Amino acid sequence: MLLNKISKRQIALISGVFCLLIFAVFFIPHSLTKKSGPYSAVLYDKNGLLLGATVAEDGQWRFEKSTPNKRFLTALILVEDRRFYFHPGIDFVSVLRAIKSNISQKRIVSGASTITMQTVRILEKNPRRTLFQKIKEALISVIFEIRYTKKQILELYSAAAPFGGNVVGLEAASWRYFGRSPEDLTWAEASTLAVLPNQPSLVNPGENRDILLEKRNRLLKKLLDSKKIDDETYLLSLAEELPPRPFAIPQLSPHYLNFLKNKNPRQNKFYSTLDYSVQKPAQAITEKWSEKFSSIGIQNAASIILDTRTKEIIAYVGNTGRYGRNLKTKDVDIIQSRRSSGSLLKPFLYAACLDSGLVLGDQLVLDIPIRIGSYKPENNTKQYAGAVKASEALSRSLNIPAVRALREYGISAFLSYLKQCGFTTLDRSADDYGLALILGGGEISLYETAMAYATLMQGACGIENKAPYSQGASYLTVEALAHGTRPADEAFWESYSKAKKIAWKTGTSNGHRDAWCIGTNGRYTVGVWVGNAEGQGNMYLTSSTTSAPLMFDLFSILKEASWPSFPEDELEIVEVCSKSGYIASSNCEHKKEAYKPKNSPLSPLCPYCKIYSFTPDGKYLASAEELINEYAGSFPKLESRFVLPPYIEYYFTKQSLSYKKLPPYVPWHNQAKKEDLNIVFPLQGSNVVVPVEIDGQEGSIIMEAAAREKTTVIYWDIDGNYLGQTCGIHQMKVSPGTGDHVLTITDSYGTKRVRTFTVLDAAN
């Protein structure tokens, strides 16, 4: 019956009011909180500690809301709104008391604002105080109380309240004034911040500090009287001094914060995997070394530390240049920048060759001068060993063995392999990179390189990942990097690497523009780059004197770490020649056991151990026929010997005093063996460029040959034209024209060697 008496107009009016109420409850609070202003980008470590922040777009330190400190909330409610948990946004008891006080004093002495009303006023950007505005705030406060919980309202207030200067919100204030997280505030500090939003100007120096101190102490007395704190806490809190000046907001990893912000532009708070206890000293150490290097014109450095097991970033120092240094380049994030790789890709080529059966760890690889077309790589020391163990070639970072290995493995195949290892910046073609790829011809980033080395160590530890190498290959590779012979200028660090077992690799790019060092063990991976961000070279920029000591210094702040256990099931025992490291043949007199990755193909049999025929006294090489006259009735002495070809032996004997050369042939010998004469340069079928001299005249190239016997005379001929003869050192300077040529050398025994090669037009 009652419904029949209500008109349609009244129903529409009631419905409209109800809809308006729903709209007010859900839209008004949301629209106000959206107007809270732009936020600072904030970076936290894995434990929630503040690592850094940027000012918001409006110049304020304003952090997004977070759970407020309980001590702060207790003090705030006590001083601002004792009945906060009991009123609906308007405290009518306070309103009546305020009206009475204002009438008796004939002026406004109390506004009866609740915390909810203050929150509304703050979110409305503190409009001019009028009666209408007061009523409006009261009504919206009721709506807020309907829409939000008490806890949410306190969070809104704590995030938006002004705390003096350009500091907005409790968290920013806590770090700005006390240098710590709100969770760590003392009762005195929490009380100081609780009284600030009503008079934020009190943070200014001068007499205001006395007022602030008096207000804080009065609040502490209220806390004592209300039994929120005990007598001892009260007395200790009174003894605490106010902060002398604002603290600087931490800036422990600004480059990482910018990196995250650029990846997630709509996000403001970033909870990272960085570890404050590692990040802070890592930044200080990197800055210290960089400042030292700046005295010799090397201005920038960067470092990154990863958890090897998870590849999470523990420390990220994107660049150096604090305290007014490097104002032009300090903001460049070197960790993400593309730089020349130097020798850092060599371990991955080594692992690839192990898995493909191209090499074993102790197998001798060639280290002699080489020219491939116009490309003539050199070792950094300008010295050559002739032949060296593959693992030693890696640890000593020899260029020639690496170039030869890449040539055999294939540039395209290796590029594909590197991409599977995580290198995305190598985006040019194999022809474009050429063999220089392995010596720094490609650009990589410190970020991806550290990740790739961590993945390599993960493989050695048996942690599953998508890397292209086997566990056996990765284990043998990190072992070579941890134990191998080092260049003389890196020997200083041997004692440290023994104290903390680390697989590490240095790299210096062409022109001394980049110095790298990456180290890894079972728990940590540390990557370091040193140089000039703008790319200027510096003759003093070498890895052994810059990036390596910095890397080891960073390892000194890290905990001890385990080394991967020997992966017995992933390695296979093979019998190799003790001299050459190749799979032993029947001619190899001395053999030993070695390891290769499980399921990798077998490398070739030893090519250097052969059976030779000697005179009975062993003084000469001789065949049975040559013994008839001088050694009638005697048989030749047959012996297995490890003998390198003469062009390798020429360099090898300079490095190895234990190498036993073959004796000469008997004096009446008239025919040299095939392997006793070799052409070192040019290689068969190679393309050669004859350089043009500074004065524009046609230059020349140096052709080289090697003979086993020092007394051998070699006669040189190109295209049928006799060039001359050499003895002892066999080099011939020539200037062949553009086109195809045939080089012929003949020794004093009549043995010939022939090479075809092509001279390219130097202008092209």
Residue pairs with C-beta under 8 A, 6 or more apart in sequence:
24 143
25 143
25 146
25 147
26 147
28 140
28 143
29 140
29 143
29 144
29 147
29 148
32 120
32 123
32 124
32 140
33 123
33 156
35 123
35 124
35 125
36 62
36 123
36 156
36 159
36 160
37 56
37 58
37 60
37 62
37 160
37 168
38 56
38 57
38 58
38 60
38 62
39 56
39 62
39 63
39 64
39 268
40 53
40 54
40 55
40 56
40 60
40 61
40 62
40 63
40 172
40 268
41 53
41 54
41 257
41 260
41 261
41 268
41 270
42 50
42 52
42 53
42 63
42 64
42 257
42 268
42 269
42 270
43 50
43 51
43 52
43 53
43 253
43 256
43 257
43 260
43 270
43 272
43 274
44 50
44 51
44 269
44 270
44 271
44 272
45 51
45 272
45 274
45 275
45 276
45 279
46 271
46 272
46 273
46 274
46 275
47 275
47 276
48 181
48 271
49 181
49 276
50 171
50 175
50 181
50 249
50 250
51 250
51 252
51 253
51 257
51 272
51 274
51 276
51 279
52 249
52 250
52 251
52 252
52 253
52 254
52 257
53 61
53 63
53 172
53 175
53 249
53 250
53 257
54 254
54 257
54 261
55 61
55 166
56 62
59 166
60 166
60 167
60 168
61 166
61 167
61 168
61 169
61 172
61 176
61 249
62 159
62 168
62 169
62 172
63 159
63 169
63 171
63 172
63 268
63 269
64 159
64 268
64 269
65 155
65 156
65 158
65 159
65 160
65 169
66 155
66 158
66 159
66 171
66 182
66 269
67 155
68 154
68 155
68 158
68 170
68 182
69 170
69 174
69 182
69 183
69 185
69 190
71 185
71 186
71 187
71 190
72 158
72 170
72 182
72 185
72 190
72 193
72 194
73 154
73 158
74 190
74 223
74 228
75 187
75 190
75 191
75 194
75 219
75 223
76 115
76 154
76 157
76 194
77 84
77 85
77 115
78 194
78 219
78 222
78 223
78 226
78 228
79 194
79 195
79 219
79 222
80 114
80 115
80 118
80 194
80 198
81 91
81 114
81 115
83 91
83 93
83 94
84 114
84 115
84 116
84 150
85 150
87 114
88 142
88 145
89 114
89 116
89 117
89 138
89 141
89 142
89 143
89 144
89 145
90 114
90 117
90 138
90 141
90 142
91 112
91 114
94 110
94 112
94 114
95 112
97 110
97 112
98 109
98 110
98 111
98 112
101 109
101 110
102 108
102 109
102 110
111 129
111 134
113 121
113 137
114 141
115 153
115 154
115 157
116 141
116 144
116 145
116 153
117 137
117 138
117 141
118 157
118 161
118 197
119 141
119 144
119 153
119 156
119 157
119 160
120 137
120 140
120 141
120 144
121 127
121 137
122 157
122 160
122 161
122 162
123 156
123 160
124 137
127 133
144 153
145 153
148 156
158 169
158 170
158 171
159 169
159 170
159 171
160 168
160 169
161 168
161 169
161 170
161 196
161 197
162 168
162 196
162 197
162 200
163 169
163 170
163 172
163 173
163 176
163 177
163 193
163 196
163 197
163 200
163 203
164 173
164 196
164 200
164 201
164 202
164 203
164 204
165 176
165 200
165 203
165 246
167 173
167 176
167 177
167 203
167 246
170 182
170 193
171 181
171 182
172 249
173 193
173 196
174 180
174 181
174 182
174 185
174 189
174 193
175 181
175 247
175 249
175 250
176 246
176 247
176 249
177 189
177 192
177 193
177 203
177 243
177 246
177 247
178 185
178 189
178 243
178 247
179 247
185 193
186 237
186 240
187 220
187 223
187 229
187 233
187 237
188 216
188 220
188 236
188 237
188 238
188 240
189 240
191 216
191 219
191 220
191 223
191 237
192 212
192 216
192 242
194 219
195 202
195 212
195 215
195 216
195 219
196 202
196 203
196 212
199 211
199 215
201 208
202 208
202 209
202 211
202 212
202 215
203 212
203 246
205 245
209 242
212 242
213 242
216 242
217 238
220 229
220 234
220 237
220 238
221 234
223 229
223 234
224 230
224 231
224 234
229 237
252 276
252 279
252 280
252 283
253 274
253 279
253 283
253 315
253 316
253 317
253 318
254 318
254 331
255 316
255 317
255 318
255 319
255 331
255 333
255 335
256 272
256 274
256 313
256 316
256 318
257 270
258 333
259 316
259 318
259 333
259 335
259 336
260 267
260 270
260 272
261 267
261 270
264 270
272 313
273 307
273 312
273 313
273 314
274 313
274 314
274 315
274 316
275 314
275 315
278 305
278 314
278 315
278 557
278 558
279 314
279 315
279 316
279 317
281 557
282 303
282 305
282 315
282 317
282 554
282 557
283 315
283 317
285 303
285 550
285 553
285 554
285 557
286 301
286 302
286 303
286 317
286 320
286 528
286 550
286 554
287 317
287 320
287 322
289 301
289 530
289 546
289 549
289 550
289 553
290 298
290 299
290 300
290 301
290 320
290 321
290 530
291 320
291 325
293 299
293 301
293 530
293 546
294 325
296 538
296 540
297 532
297 536
297 538
297 540
298 530
298 531
298 532
298 538
298 540
298 541
298 546
299 320
299 321
299 325
299 326
299 329
299 532
299 533
300 319
300 320
300 321
300 326
300 329
300 330
300 332
300 334
300 530
300 531
300 532
300 533
301 317
301 319
301 320
301 334
301 528
301 529
301 530
301 531
301 546
301 547
301 550
302 317
302 318
302 319
302 320
302 333
302 334
302 335
302 446
302 528
302 529
303 315
303 317
303 526
303 527
303 528
303 529
303 550
303 551
303 554
304 313
304 315
304 316
304 317
304 335
304 446
304 447
304 450
304 526
304 527
305 313
305 314
305 315
305 316
305 524
305 525
305 526
305 527
305 554
305 558
306 312
306 313
306 314
306 450
306 451
306 454
306 524
306 525
306 526
306 527
307 314
307 523
307 524
307 525
308 454
308 457
308 458
308 461
308 520
308 521
308 522
308 523
308 524
308 525
308 561
309 458
309 461
309 463
309 522
309 523
311 451
311 454
311 455
311 458
311 525
314 524
315 554
316 335
317 335
318 332
318 333
318 334
318 335
318 336
319 326
319 329
319 330
319 331
319 332
319 333
319 334
319 533
320 326
320 330
321 327
321 329
321 330
322 330
326 533
328 534
329 532
329 533
329 534
332 533
334 446
334 529
334 533
335 445
335 446
335 447
335 529
336 445
336 446
336 447
337 445
337 446
337 533
338 425
338 443
338 444
338 445
339 443
339 444
339 445
339 446
339 509
339 513
339 514
339 529
339 531
340 440
340 441
340 442
340 443
340 509
340 510
340 513
340 514
341 440
341 441
341 442
341 443
341 444
341 449
341 507
341 509
341 516
342 439
342 440
342 506
342 507
342 508
342 509
342 514
342 515
342 516
342 543
343 397
343 399
343 402
343 438
343 439
343 440
343 505
343 506
343 507
343 508
344 444
344 449
344 505
344 507
344 516
344 518
345 418
345 437
345 438
345 442
345 444
346 394
346 397
346 402
346 438
346 505
347 394
347 453
347 456
347 477
347 480
347 481
347 505
348 417
348 418
348 421
348 452
348 456
348 469
349 402
349 405
349 406
349 409
349 414
349 438
350 359
350 390
350 391
350 394
350 405
350 477
350 480
351 456
351 469
351 473
351 474
351 476
351 477
352 409
352 413
352 414
352 417
352 468
352 469
352 473
353 359
353 390
353 405
353 408
353 409
354 360
354 361
354 469
354 472
354 473
354 476
354 477
354 596
354 597
354 600
355 469
355 470
355 472
355 473
355 597
355 600
356 409
356 600
356 601
357 596
357 600
357 601
357 602
357 603
358 405
358 408
358 409
358 603
359 365
359 390
359 405
359 603
360 390
360 574
360 576
360 581
360 582
360 583
360 594
360 596
360 603
361 389
361 390
361 391
361 476
361 480
361 581
361 594
361 595
362 389
362 390
362 391
362 576
362 581
362 594
363 389
363 390
363 576
363 580
363 581
363 582
363 603
364 387
364 388
364 389
364 390
364 580
364 581
364 582
364 608
365 387
365 388
365 389
365 390
365 393
365 401
365 404
365 405
366 386
366 387
366 400
366 401
366 404
366 648
367 379
367 384
367 385
367 386
367 387
367 388
367 393
367 398
367 400
367 401
367 651
368 384
368 386
368 400
368 647
368 648
368 650
368 651
368 680
369 376
369 378
369 384
369 400
369 680
369 681
369 704
370 376
370 377
370 400
370 403
370 404
370 681
370 683
371 681
371 682
371 683
371 686
371 688
372 403
372 407
372 435
372 683
372 686
373 686
373 687
373 688
373 689
373 760
374 687
374 688
374 689
374 760
375 434
375 435
375 436
377 399
377 400
377 403
377 435
377 436
377 439
378 399
378 400
379 398
379 399
379 400
380 397
380 399
380 487
380 508
381 487
384 400
384 651
385 398
385 651
385 652
385 655
386 644
386 648
386 649
386 650
386 651
386 652
386 653
386 654
386 655
387 644
387 648
387 651
387 652
388 396
388 398
388 401
389 581
390 401
390 581
391 476
391 479
391 480
391 484
392 484
392 485
393 401
393 402
394 477
394 480
394 481
394 484
395 480
395 481
395 483
395 484
395 485
395 486
396 484
396 485
396 486
396 487
397 487
397 505
397 506
397 507
399 439
402 438
402 439
403 435
403 438
403 439
405 438
406 414
406 435
406 437
406 438
407 435
411 430
411 431
411 433
411 434
411 435
411 437
412 430
414 437
414 438
415 426
415 430
415 433
415 437
417 468
418 426
419 426
420 466
420 467
420 468
421 452
421 455
421 456
421 467
421 468
422 448
422 451
422 452
422 455
422 467
423 444
423 448
423 449
423 452
424 448
425 442
425 443
425 444
425 445
425 448
426 433
426 437
426 442
426 443
426 444
428 442
430 437
433 441
433 442
434 441
435 441
439 510
440 507
440 509
440 510
440 514
446 516
446 527
446 528
446 529
447 527
449 516
449 518
449 527
450 518
450 525
450 526
450 527
453 503
453 505
453 518
453 520
453 525
453 527
454 520
454 525
455 465
455 467
456 467
456 469
456 474
456 477
456 478
456 520
457 474
457 478
457 503
457 520
457 521
457 522
457 525
457 564
458 465
458 467
458 474
459 465
459 467
459 469
459 470
459 471
459 473
459 474
459 475
460 471
460 474
460 475
460 477
460 478
460 564
460 567
461 522
461 564
462 471
462 564
462 567
462 570
467 474
469 477
470 570
470 597
470 598
470 599
470 600
471 567
471 570
471 597
472 567
472 570
472 571
472 572
472 595
472 596
472 597
472 598
472 600
473 597
473 600
475 564
475 566
475 567
475 570
475 571
476 571
476 595
476 597
477 503
478 503
478 520
478 564
479 503
481 503
481 504
481 505
482 497
482 501
482 502
482 503
482 504
482 563
486 493
486 494
487 544
489 542
489 544
489 545
490 506
490 544
490 548
492 544
493 544
493 548
493 549
493 552
496 552
497 504
497 552
500 521
500 555
500 560
500 561
501 521
501 563
502 519
502 520
502 521
502 555
503 519
503 520
503 521
504 517
504 518
504 519
504 520
504 548
504 551
505 516
505 517
505 518
505 519
506 515
506 516
506 517
506 543
506 544
506 547
506 548
507 514
507 515
507 516
507 517
507 543
508 514
508 515
508 516
508 541
508 542
508 543
509 515
509 516
511 537
512 537
512 538
512 539
512 540
512 541
512 542
513 531
513 532
513 535
513 536
513 537
513 538
513 541
514 529
514 530
514 531
514 541
515 529
515 530
515 531
515 541
515 542
515 543
515 546
515 547
516 527
516 528
516 529
516 530
516 543
516 547
517 527
517 528
517 543
517 547
517 548
517 550
517 551
518 525
518 526
518 527
518 528
518 551
519 525
519 526
519 551
519 552
519 555
520 526
521 561
521 562
521 563
522 561
522 562
522 563
522 564
523 558
523 559
523 561
523 562
524 555
524 558
524 561
526 551
526 554
526 555
526 558
527 551
528 547
528 548
528 550
528 551
528 554
529 547
530 541
530 543
530 546
530 547
530 550
531 538
531 541
532 538
569 598
570 597
570 598
571 595
571 596
571 597
571 598
572 595
572 596
572 597
572 598
572 599
572 600
573 593
573 594
573 595
574 583
574 593
574 594
574 595
574 596
574 602
575 583
575 584
575 591
575 592
575 593
575 594
576 582
576 583
576 584
576 591
576 592
576 593
576 594
576 606
577 583
577 584
577 585
577 588
577 590
577 591
577 606
577 608
577 609
577 642
578 588
578 590
578 591
578 592
579 588
579 590
579 606
579 608
579 609
579 642
580 588
580 606
580 607
580 608
580 609
580 642
581 594
582 603
582 604
582 605
582 606
582 607
582 608
583 602
583 603
583 604
583 605
583 606
584 591
584 605
584 606
585 605
585 606
585 609
587 606
587 609
587 610
587 611
587 640
588 606
588 609
588 640
588 642
589 609
589 640
589 642
596 602
596 603
608 642
608 643
608 644
609 640
609 641
609 642
609 643
610 640
610 641
610 643
611 638
611 639
611 640
611 641
612 621
612 638
612 639
612 640
612 641
612 643
612 662
613 621
613 622
613 623
613 624
613 636
613 637
613 638
614 620
614 621
614 622
614 636
614 637
614 638
614 639
614 663
615 621
615 622
615 627
615 631
615 636
615 637
615 666
616 627
616 631
616 634
616 635
616 636
616 637
618 637
618 639
618 663
619 663
620 663
620 664
620 665
620 666
620 667
621 662
621 663
621 664
621 665
621 666
621 669
622 631
622 636
622 665
622 666
622 669
623 636
624 635
624 636
626 666
626 668
626 669
627 634
627 635
627 636
630 666
630 668
641 660
641 662
642 660
643 649
643 661
643 662
644 652
644 659
645 675
645 678
645 706
646 675
646 676
646 677
646 678
646 706
646 707
646 708
647 678
647 680
647 704
647 705
647 706
649 659
649 661
649 706
649 708
650 706
652 659
653 659
653 661
661 708
662 708
664 709
665 672
665 709
669 749
670 749
670 750
671 749
671 750
671 751
672 707
672 708
672 712
672 747
672 749
672 750
672 751
673 751
674 751
675 708
676 707
676 708
676 709
676 712
676 747
676 751
677 705
677 706
677 707
677 708
677 712
677 714
677 745
677 747
677 751
677 753
678 705
678 706
678 707
678 753
679 703
679 704
679 705
679 743
679 745
679 753
679 755
680 704
680 705
680 706
681 702
681 703
681 704
682 688
682 701
682 703
682 743
682 755
682 757
683 755
683 757
684 755
684 756
684 757
685 756
685 757
685 758
686 757
686 758
687 757
687 758
687 759
687 760
688 701
688 757
688 758
688 759
688 760
689 759
689 760
689 762
690 698
690 699
690 700
690 701
690 735
690 736
690 759
690 762
691 699
691 701
691 762
692 698
692 699
692 762
693 699
698 735
699 735
700 733
700 734
700 735
701 733
701 734
701 735
701 736
702 731
702 732
702 733
703 716
703 731
703 732
703 733
703 734
703 743
704 730
704 731
704 732
705 714
705 726
705 730
705 731
705 732
705 745
705 753
706 730
707 714
707 730
707 747
710 728
711 727
712 727
712 747
712 748
712 749
713 725
713 726
713 727
713 747
713 748
714 725
714 726
714 727
714 730
714 745
714 746
714 747
715 722
715 724
715 725
715 745
715 746
715 747
716 722
716 723
716 724
716 725
716 726
716 732
716 743
716 744
716 745
717 723
717 743
717 744
717 745
717 746
718 734
718 736
718 741
718 742
718 743
718 744
719 736
719 741
719 742
723 732
723 734
724 732
726 732
736 759
737 759
738 759
738 760
738 761
739 758
739 759
740 756
740 757
740 758
741 756
741 757
741 758
741 759
742 754
742 755
742 756
743 754
743 755
743 756
743 757
744 752
744 753
744 754
745 752
745 753
746 752
